Amino acid sequence: MLKYEIKDFPLDQDNLMLAETLFHNANGYLGVRSNFEEGYPENMDSIRGEYINGFYDFASSPQAEKLCGLVEEKQTMLNVADTQGIELYIEGERFSMFEGEVLWRTRTLDMEAGTTLREVLWKSPKGKTVRIEIKRMASFSLLPFFLIEYKVTPVDFSGEVKICSTHIGKVMNYFNPNDPRVAGESFEHLLVESLEVINDVSYISSKTSKSDLCVCSAVKNVFSKEGKTEIIKEVGAVKEEYIGLISQGEALTLYKYTILCDSVRYPNLSNEAKENMEQALSIDINEWYEKQKAYLASFWENCAIDIVGEKDLNEAVHYNLYQLIQSVGKDPFSNITAKGLSGEGYEGHYFWDTEMYMQPFFTLTARDIAKNLIRYRYTILDYAKENARILGHKKGAAYPWRTIMGKECSGFFPAGSAQYHISGDVAYSIVSYYLATKDLDLLRECGAQVLIETARLWMDLGNYYRGKFHINEVTGPDEYTCLVNNNYYTNVLAQYNLRWAVKSFNLLKEAGLVSELIEKTQITEEELKEFEEAADKMYLPYDEETGINPQDDSFLQKKVWDLKTIPEDKKPLLLHYHPMYIYRHQVCKQADTVLAHFILEDAQDLETIRKSFAYYEKVTTHDSSLSTCIYSIVASKLGLEDKAYEYFGESAKLDLFNTHKNTKDGIHTANMGGTYMSIVYGFGGLRIKEEGLFLNPHLPKQWEGYQFRILFEDAKINVERTQEECRITLLEGSKKNIHVYGKEYCLEKELVIY
């Protein structure tokens, strides 16, 4: 059973806010934090929110120095409604986890059923005992649909029960002016425009203050037992009160249906909200639960993964993968936010995290989702071109560092817009998808166009110097080293991008599918030759003395910051030291050159990678949640099994154990994707290259075994590693020539290597 459960959970503020994240419900379109329906005491903080992926408003982001092109307006994901509210009164006594006596309590996430459950046995101040079971579901089958099943059973009394269910449209976002990772200001982004009740369904329609987007929330309360009901309209809210009599041992259940629709997907908003509500109500609740199970059964079938011999790690891995399917957008209008749909950290922005940490999982297990992620980047290609012009480039596409609808949201350009590598990351993800699928149609539809426009950016950004192509004044993945010349990661990725722009053109040309690409891009043979020349002459920093690839031209000139001297209460560094102080030191927030050695390992020999890993390990703080998984993968490649295992554990347990102390603001979706990569690309040694599929499975000594499942071309392949053998099984598709432990084999049905 794939379940995560906590019993007798603490009721202090920090633990409750953490649980709001860990037990949230989402389906890639909507997300609802796991707040108590009845609320907390007034003196306790809470991030009470419901979100729609890709729904946003504009917010002011003023610059102290108003220089040309600096961002002064950003997009921010909105809390769109509060439909969670349910108050329970037992013979006039209001249920609260903070009054009376809680005899026992549990919270459960069921990752096969796709539901969460809060169970409470509560004795009121006057001595009446009641059992409360609250099940929640964000439907994968009907994306705008969220359900709360609220069941009340008197244990030792019969009497009157009153339930008050609220639907609030006048809501605000959470803010914390002391944390740069969440919004620092409060603003009323959403304005209620209409409120109506039709056939006992309440509809609240609201409009954003600046982005001109609309949202409609709809709520229907269905009670299992007849009673007296009254619907009361308030300012920006609707309340429904139910009063009934129930007997000892008799269950009363409220089924609270919520529909959330936005104008990004639904142009005829109010009608489509009504149609979705009608669809939700037309099917028995149990059938919705069965649909949820069926969706997840298919999901787990395609991405089956298992660690044998370490229960906690196995549980953490499954939790992480479940959060990825909850977080990822299911249409081309959205992507994956850095916190999924679990909270407001990073304001719902999309980063390069998607392409480099999360899309690999979907490319190998859920191709329709991977396609949508690529199509999303294509839908904002014009904004990427516009962003390039803002940055001073006459051609090419510069994808924004953080965005929702396509415009750059990062006001701090040294660690934001200067990270040009994101355009290379987008290009890399398209190539990775093609190599795994051989999907020429997606390359023709949009992929090749993105490859060409991002390649054009490098041509305008870089220049030749002494016969080599240099890329100056950029920031690599490491946010503690900004505005440098020839960042190794950026340059090697640009080289790859340039080469694949040419290769994609040739692939389409050979297939007779290139005319559309030429028409869209006006690409010429001469320009393609320029791409090839720049790639061939790309400058990749190398230091003879140390035998490593320097992170950039100046990195080795800087003073080394001895990480052992940094007090724990001064971490992460970005919250305690001025950026300029950090930038002057050899200190890395995360994997940078080491990441390059993973994704483009053939650019350097193994000894260079080994020396680089050893060098950068000493100066990396791993303040970024994107870091330890990459160090685990490269440690695996280098045969450093203990380090690979240690780094993997840090990555896998990050959210369940709240190791970065900020999971209350939302999960770390990139790290979750990185956890998957640590197993498949790290311990499993998976690489998909032009030459085919490569595997090098090895087993950490702490485990009895592991297995994972991937899609490759038309095949579904299962890889199992135990202490005795490596077993590779072709579950579906045609036979494949694959490389295992450096030797080529033909996989027809099953391959066992001892």
N, C-alpha and C positions, 0 to 999 in steps of 0.2 A: 504493500500500500504506500502510495506517495503522499504522505501527510507530514505536516509540520504542526506540532501542538505544544502549547505551554499551559501548565496548570498553576492555579493559585498565583496568577501573574501579579506583579507589583502594581500599586495604584498611585505611585508618585508621578509627577509631571513628566520627567525625562523618559521613564519607561512607557508611559501611555502614548507620548508623541512618537516614540520609536515604533510601538505596535501599530499606530495609525498607518505607518508606512509598510511595515512587514506584512500586515494582513489586509492591505488595500485590495480592491477588486477593479479589474480593468480588462479590456478586450482589444486594445489598440486604437479604438475610436474614442471611448470614454473611459474615465478613471474616477474612482470614488475612494477617498481615504477612509480608513476604518475608524471613524469617530464613534463614540458612544451615541446611540440614537437619542438618549435622554440628556446628553451633555455632561460637562464637568462642573464643579463648583466655580463660582465667578472669579476666584483668585487664581485659577489654574489656566495656563496658556494652552492653546490648541491650534493646529493648522487644519481647519475644517474646510474641506474643499471637494468639488466635483469639477472635472476638467474634460475638455474635448481636444483631441490631438489636432493641432493645426489651426485652432480658433484663437484669435489674438486681438489685441488692441495696440495702438501706438502709444508710447509713453515718452515723455520728454527726457532727454539725456544730455543736459547742457554741458558745454565745455568751458572751462575757465579761460582758456586761450582759444579764441575762435579762428583757428587756422583753416586753410583751404582743405575741404574734403573730409574733415573730421565728423564723425557720427554725432548727431545731436538729437536723434530720434530712434527709438528701438521698438521692437515688437515684444509683447509680453503675453504669455498664456494666462487665461482668465479662469477664475473660479466662477462658474456659470450659473449655479443655483445651489440651494440647500434643500434637498428632498429627503434627507436622512432622518429628520426629526420625528421621533415617536416618544411620547410621554405616557407612562403607565401609572394608574392610580388603583390601589387595592383597598376597597372600603374607605376611600378618601385619603389614603396614605400614598404619597408619591414615591415611586421606585427610584432609588439612587444607590449606586455602588458605594457611596460615601456616607450613607446613613443606614440605620438598622444594622443587620449582621449578614455578611456574605458568607454562607456556610461552605460553599465551594464554587470555583469558577474555572473555566477553561476557554481557550481560544484555539481554533483549529483551521488550518488551511488544507483543503483537500485538493490536491493537484491532478487527480484523476476525474473528480466530479466537477471541478472548476467552481467551487464554492468556498466560502468561509463560514465559520460557525462560532458564535459566542454563546456559551451555556452558563447559567447562573442559578444557584439555589439561594434564595434570599429570604431572610426573616425580617419582617417589618418591625419598626420600633414598638408596635403594639402586639407583636408575637405571631403574626400571620405569615405562613411560609408559602412561597410560590416558586415554581420552576419556570425559568424563562429561557427559551431557545431562539436564537436569532440567526437565520441563514441568509446569506447574501450571494448574489450572482450577477456578474456583468456578462451578458450573453454573447457568445461567439457566433451564434446563428442569426441573431437580429441585433446588429451592432448598437443601435440607439437605445437598447432595452437594458435597464437595471432593475433588479428585483430584491426586495427585502421581505422575507417570510418571518413574521414575528409571532411566536407561539407562547401562550401563557397557560400554565396548569396549576390551579390551587392544590396544595398538598394536604393541608389540615383545616380547611374551612370552605364554606360556600358563601357567596355574597356578590356584591356589586363590583364590577370592573369598569373602569373608564380608560379609554385610550384616546389620546389627542395626537393626530398626525398632521404635520406641518409641511407646507410647500412654500419656500421663501425665494423670491426672485431678486430681492434687494440684498446683494452680497458684495463682499470686498475680498481682495487678495491679502495674504499674509505678508508682512514685511518685517525686516530686521535691519536697521541702519548700521549695525556693527558687523555685519557679515556680507562680504562682497559676492557671496555665492547665491544670495537670495535678493529679492527686491528691497531697496533701501528706503522706499517711500510708499505712502498710502494714497490711493487715488480711486475715485469712483469711476471705474472704466465702463461699467455696464448700467444702462438706464432702462428701467421698466417702462415699456410703452403701452402694453395692454394686459389685462387680466380678465379671464372669463371662465365660467363653469358651464360645461355642456355635457348633459347625461352623466352628471356626477364626476366628470373628469375636469380637473383644473388645468388651465393653460396659462402660462405666463410668458409673454414675448418681450424680449429686451433687445436693445441695440447698443453697440459699442459707442463710446464717446467720440472716437476719431477714425477708426478703420472702416466704418460703415458696414460692419458685419452684424448679423442678427442671430439670435438663438431663441428657441422655443423649448421650454420644459413643460412636460405634462405629467400629471400624477392621478392615479386612480387607486382608491382604497377599497379592497374587497374583504369583508369579514365572513368568517366561517359560520357564525351564529347570528341570528337576527337580534337587533337591538335598536335603540333610539340613536339616530344619527343627525348631525347638523353640520352644514358647511357654512363657514363664516369667512367672508372676504375682509381682508385688512389692507393696509397700505403696502403694496408690493408683495403681498403674501396671501395665502389661503390656508385656513385651518379647518380640519374635519374632526368633530368630536363624536365618539361612540360611547354609549352607556348600555351595559347589558348585565344579566345575571348568569353566573356560572356556578356549577356544583363542584364539590371536592372531587379531584381526579379527572375532571372534564377539561379538555383543551379548547381554548379559544385562539384562533389564528387570524392575524391580519396579513393579507398579501398586498404589499404596497408596490405598485407598478410605476416605474419612472421611465419616461421617454425623453431623450435629449437629442434635438436636431439643430444643426447649424446651417447658415446660408452658404457656407463654403461648398457643401455637398448637395444641399436641398434648396433649390431656387424658389420653389413654392412652399415656403417653410411651414406655415400653419396647417395647410392641408396634409402635407406629408407627415407632420407630427401626429395628426389625427389618424392617418392611415397606419402608421407604425403602432400607435396605441391599440387600434382595432386588431391589428395582427397579433400583438402581444396577448390581448384578451381572448382571442379566438381559439387558442390552444390551451389544453389543460396544463397546469403547472408541472406535473410530473413528466409530460412530454418535453417541456423546455429543459428539464433536468437531464432527460435522456439525450436530447440533442447536444447538450453541453458535454456530456460524457463521450458521445460519439466523436465530436470534434477533437477532443483531447486524446482519445484513443488513437486516432489517426496521427496526431501530432507526435505522441510518444512512440508510435510504431516507426515513424520515419527517422526519429532522432534518438532511438533507443541507446542508452548509455548506462554503464553500471560500473561501480568500483566495488570489488569484493575484498572484504577484510578490514574496512574502515568505515563504519556506519555514519559517523558524523560528517565526514567528507562527502560520502555518497549522497546524504541528505542535502548538504549545501549545494552540490552540483545540480541536483534536480530542482531545488528551489530557484537557482539562478536561471536555468533554462526555462522554467515556468514563467519567470518574470519577463524573459525576453518575448515570449509569445503574448503575454499580457500587454507589453509595452509597444510592440511594433505596429505601425500603421498598416491597415489592410487595403489602402487605396493610394493612388499617385498624388493625393492632396496632402499627404503627411509623411512623416519619417519616424525616427525614434529620438525622443528627447533624452538629454543626459540623465534625467531622473525618471524616465518612463512617464507614466501617468499616475505616479504615486505621491507627488508632492511638487512644490513650487521652486525647488532649487534650480538655479540657472534659468529661471523664468520660462521654462518650457522650450528652450532653444535646442536646435539641432547643431551638432558639431561634426568634426571629422571622425569622431568616435564611431559613427554609424559604419562608415566604409571600412575602417581598419580593424574594428573590434567586434562588431555585431553582424554586419552583412555576411562575413565568412560562414557563420553558423547557418544562416538561412540559405546561402548558396549551396551548402552541402546537405540541407535537410528539407527546405521548403522553397522551391524555386519561384513560385508565384509571388511570394513575399519579396524575395530578392529582386525580382523584376520590377516590382512597384517601387522599391527603394531607388533603383536606377532611374526609373521613369520620373520619380519626384525630382531628382537632380536635373533631369532634362526639362521639366516644366519651369524651373527657375533659371534656365540657361541664359535667357535674355537679361535677367537681373545680374547674373555673373558677368556678362559682357559689360553691362552698365557700371558695375562695380570696378571692373578693370579700367574703364575710362575715368572714373572718379580718382583712381590711384595713379592716373597719368599715362596709361597704356593706350596706344593707338589701335591695338588689335588684341584678340584673345579673350578668354573668360577667366576671371579671378573669383572663384567661389568664396562666399563670405565665411568668416571664422565662426560666427554664431548667427543663426537666423531662424525664422519660422516661414515667412512667405517669400524670402529671396533676398531681401535687403540686409546689409550688414548691421548687426546690433552691437558690435563691440566698440565701445568708446575709447578703450585703452589700446591704441593701435600697436605699440611695441610687442605686446603679447597676444594681439588679436589679428587685425588685418595683415600685419607683417608675416603671418604664418601662411605664406604662399603655398606651402606644401599641400594644403587642403585640395587645391586643384589637381595636384598629382595623386592625392589619395583617391579622389573621385575617379580619375582615369584608371588607377590601379584596380579599383573594385570592379570596373567594367571588364577589364582584361581577365581578372580572376574568375568572374562569372562566365566569360566566354570559354576559358580553358577548361572549366569544370563541366560545361554543358554543350559546347560547340553550337550554341544558339546564334546562327547567323542572322536570323530575323530580328532579334533585339539589337544586334550590331547595326543592321540596316535601318531599323526604325529610329534609333536615337543614340546608341552607344558610340558609333564611329564619329558622329558629329561632335559629341562632347570631347572625344579624344583629340580631334583636330583643333577645336577651339582652345582647349587647355594647352596643347602643344604650341599654338600661336602665342600664348601668354609667355612661355619660356623664351621664345625667340625675341620678344619685345623687352622682356625683363633682363635677360642676360646680354653679355657682350664678349667679343674675342679679345684676349690679351696674351701676347706672346704665343700665339698659336693654339691657345686653349680657351674653351667656352666657360666663362665665369658667371656666377649669379650672386650679386652683391646686395647687401642691406636687406636681409630677410631674417625671420625667426623660425627655427626648427620646432619640432615637437616639445623640446625642453623649454618650459616657460620661465626658467631661471637664467636663461642665456638669450638675450634679445638683440636684434638688429646687428647681425654679423654678416661677414662675407663668406660665401662658399660653405654653407652648412652642408655637411656630408649627406645627411638624410635627404634634404631638398634636392641636391644636385643629382644624386643617384636615382631618385624618383623621377626627376625631370628627364633624365636620360631614358629611362624606361618608357615614360609617357611619349616622348618624341619618337622612339622606335616603334611603339605600338600604333601611333597615329598612321605611320606608313604601312605597317603590317595590316591594320584593319582596312585601309584603302585597298590594298592588294588582294586581301581575302574577298572583299565584295566585288572587286574587278574580276577575279577569277570565276566567281559565281554568277557574273552577269547582273549584279545588283548595285553597281556603283553610280548609276546615273542620278539617282535621287540625292545621294551624298554630294555629288559635284554641284547639283543645282542649289542645294541648301547652303553650301559652304564656299562655293566658287574656288575650291582648292585646285591647284595646278601642279603639274609634275615638277616644275622648278621649285615650288615651295616645299614639296615633299623631299626633294634632294637637300634643301636647306635644313630640314628637320634631321635628316640622316647625318649630315655633316656635323651639326651641333652635338648630336648624340655621340658620335665617334670622338669628338674633341672635347667632351665634357670634362671639366677639371674635377677630380675627386681627391680631396686632401689626403695626403699620406705622410707620416713622419718617420724618417729612416731611423732615428735614434731610438724611439720607443717601439717601432714596428706596428703602430696602430693608425687607424683613420681618425685624425683629429676631428672633433665635432664641428669645428669651423677654423678659419684662418688664425684666429686670435686665442682660441680656447686654451692652448698649452702655455700661453704667455702669462696667464692670470695666476694669482695666488691661490693655492689649494686651501680649501676650507676643511679643516679636520672635523668630520662629522661627529666624532666622539666628544667634542667639546661643546656641542649644542645641547642645552638643557631640554628636557622633555616638555617643559611648559613654554618653550619657544618654538614649538612645532605646531602646524606647518609654518615654514619660514615666511611665506607670503603674508601671514597675518602679524608678523612680529619684527620684520626688518624692511627697511626702505628698499624698493626695487633696485635702485642704483647700487646699493651696498651688495645686494645679491649678485647683480650682473657683473661685478668686478671680480668675482671668485670663480674658481673651478668647482662648481656645485650644480648638480642636475636635479630637477624636480622629478624627472621620469626618464624612461628609456628614450634615447634619441638615436645615436649611432647604433646602439645595440638593437633597436627596432629595425633599422635599415638592414642590419646583418641577418635578421630573421626573414623579412619579406623579400629581400633581394640578395640572398646568400651567395649566389654565383658571381656577384660583382667582385668578391675578394676571396683569397685563399683561406683555408681553415686556420692557419697559424695567425693570420692577421685578425680574424674574428676572435680567436682565443685570447690574444693579447688585448684587443679592444675591450672584450668583456671584463677581463681582470682589472683593466684600468678604470673603466667607468663604474664598475661596481663599488669602488672605494669612494666615489664622489657623488653617488646618487642617493637622495634622501627618500625616494619613493613617496613623496608628499602627494603625488597624483595617484589616484586609484587605477590609472592605466599602466602602471609600471611593473608591478611584481609579476604579473602574468607573462610579460615579455621576457623578463629575466629568467623565468622558469623555462620557457620554450628554448631559449638560446643555451641555457645550462644543460638542458636535455640533449641538444645537438652536440654539445662539447663533451658529453659523458660525465658531467658533474651531477651525479644522481642525487646526492644529498641536498645540494643547493636547489636543484630543480624541484624536489619534493617540498622543501621548506618554502620556497617562493610560491609554489602552487597552493599550499595550505593558507598562506596569507591572503592570496587572491580569492580563493573559494569561500572563505569564512567572513569576508569583509563586512557584508551587510547583516547576516544573521548574528554576528558577534559585535557589530557596530564598532569595528576597530578604528575607523576614522572619526568617530564621535559626531557624525553629521547625517546619519541615515534618517534621522527624524525629518529632514528636508526632502527625502526621497532616496530611492535605491540608486546604485551606481551601475547603470545598464552596460556601460562599456566594459567595466571589470567583469561583469557577468558573462559577456561574450568572450572576454579574455580567459576566463576560467575554462570554458569549453575548448578554446584554442590550446590551452596548456595541456589538456589531455590528448586531443586529436593531433595537433601539430607538434606538441612537445613530446609526451611519452609515446605517442603513436608514430611520431616522425613523418606525418603526412605532408607531402608536397605535391602540388599539381602544376606541372610545367608543360611547355610545348612538347616535350618528349613523352609525356604521359603521367601516369600516377606512380608516386613513389611512397613507400612505407618503410619505417624502421622502428617497429614496436619494441619497446623495452619496458621492464616492470620495476617500479620502485620496490625496494626490499620490504617496505611496510605493508604491502598489499599481497593478497593471494592471487589477484588477477583483475582484469578490467576488459570491457568490450565497448565498442561504439559502432555506429552505423552511419554510412554516408551515401549520397547519390553522386555518381560519376558518369557523365554522358548519359546513356540510356540504362545504366545499371544501378542497382541497389546492392551495396556491399557491406557485409558485417566483418569487423575485425575484432578478434578475441586474443588476448595475451594472458597466458597463465605462467606459473613457474616452470611448467614442463614444455610448453609449446606455444607457437603462434598459429592460429587458425583463421584463415580468410575465406569467407563464404560468399558466393555469388547468389544472392537471394532472388534477384530479378534481372532481366536484360541479357544482352549478348556477351559472349566471352570477351575477356580483356587481357591484353598484354600489360602486366604491371611489374614494377621493380620492388623487390623486398630484400632488405639487407644487402643492397648493392647488386643483386642478381635479377635477371629478367625471367619472369614466369608467365605462362598462359593460364589465366584463371577461367576455367570452364564451369566448374561447380564448386569445388572446395580445394583449398590448398593448405596443407599442414606442414609446418617447418619446425623441426625439433632443435 
